[in-house]
Amino acid sequence: MSAAIEIVREAGDGAAVPPCDRRFHYVPPWRAATLTALARQILPPVAEVAARYASGARPDAPVTAKETATLIAACAYVRLRGARDGCALAFGGLPPELAGYARTERMTVRAALECVAWFNANQRPLTRVDLAADGLAGAPLTDGALYGPELARRYAPARPVTERFNAVLRGFATDFLGSLRVLELGTGTGRLGRNVAPFAGSYTGIEASRAMIDAGRRDGLDVRHGDMMAMPFATGSFDAVVEHESIDFCTEPLLAAAEVARVLALGGRFYRVELETSPAAGIGRLQEAVTARLADVSGGVFPYWTKGQRQRLHGWLLRRGFVHRRIELARWEETRTLSGWLQGLVNASYPSFSGIDERTARSVCVELAHTAALGDLDSRWPGRAGVVLHVYEPIDRCCPKHLP
């Protein structure tokens, strides 16, 4: 835990967080104080509950009201990074699969162990304490990832990938990754990996969601289950680390950055691939309207922390002696269906709205598209797309202010 606290303290506790709005409740990053409280105040009572019910208790027996409150508060604490700013827009911080337990005074042992397992999966990379080291009999297999089985199922259908995008990725792999030992962070359903792996010397992926891993393995990719904040790889074991927008869903990007620096071999580089899209102005306004309506339908705004994650990782790498280059790999005109521009909004496959069913999400998109006079979801609209590569290369400095 001390390592995580020192990394966060070194970066500073201040971070620019956008004000909450009708769409999202922006969660501040972890701070040294909240990490310390997690280890000293939040974790021990949960460990006591886990030890009490890990074996021998009837699954349908109730735990106490105090234990129920302890588990609900712990799960909310780790999801909201200890932030309790009183924002009325935000959910209590619980994922949909646990939210129902917060409405009961005394949850069952089965539910309690499910909460323990989810809490453990989220806090373990931060504290390096594993509450399930000796097993949690009766606890479901959970990884605590934002993308569970249902969202993983919805993910790819709402995000069609064009052949132009695939060709750009293959060109990137040919030009930058040939013969190298490559690690990909957050493989998702494998849309980057399937284009990169054939051109790399070797390819390994790491993904926190088992459901996403199942999707990626259909392409024959070597993907390991794990968290990018605490990777199960030896120091200096990769020549290149690549990432495609998965850092947006990392609980603490500073810990991921530290792990990237650790697993890179001497002379290795870190590559971040970003897909940039610019639909017609009317579609951009429709995206905002749909997002706001889905937040209303779901009854609250889900904790959201994508904004600032990339900048936070970028700043840490620069302070640690990495040099950054931005390379525009390609940019092109692209025509998509309205559904294609709306992406995950059309079937609520963003974690922000994971409690909304697909039919409701589609109905909202259809209604607001007609209101905006944009036609049906199959109508085709022009826009622009591009792929940008961020290259981070570690260099030795003779002192903090000078390059060698």
Buried (B, 14 or more C-beta within 10 A) or exposed (E): BEEBBEBBBEBEEEBEBEEBBEBBBBBBBBBBEBBBBBBEEBBEBBBEBBEBBBEEBEBEEBBBEEBBBBBBBBBBBBBBBBBEEEBEBBBBBBBBBBBEBBEEEBBBBBBBBBBBBBBBBBBBBBBEBEBBEEEBEBBEEBBBBBBBEBBBBBBBEBBEBEEEBBEBBBBBBEEBBEEBBBBBBBBBBBBBBBBBBEBBEEBBBBBBBBBBBBBBBEBEBBBBBBBBBBBEBEEEBBBBBBBBBBBBBBBBBBBBBBBBBEBBBEEBBBBBBBBEBBBBEBBBBBBEBBBBBBBEBBEBBBBBBBEBBBEBBBBBBEEBBBEEEEEEBBBEEBEBBBBBBBBBBBBBBBBBBBBBEBEBBBEBBBEBBEEBEBEEBEEEBEBEBBBBBBBBBBEEEEEEEEEE
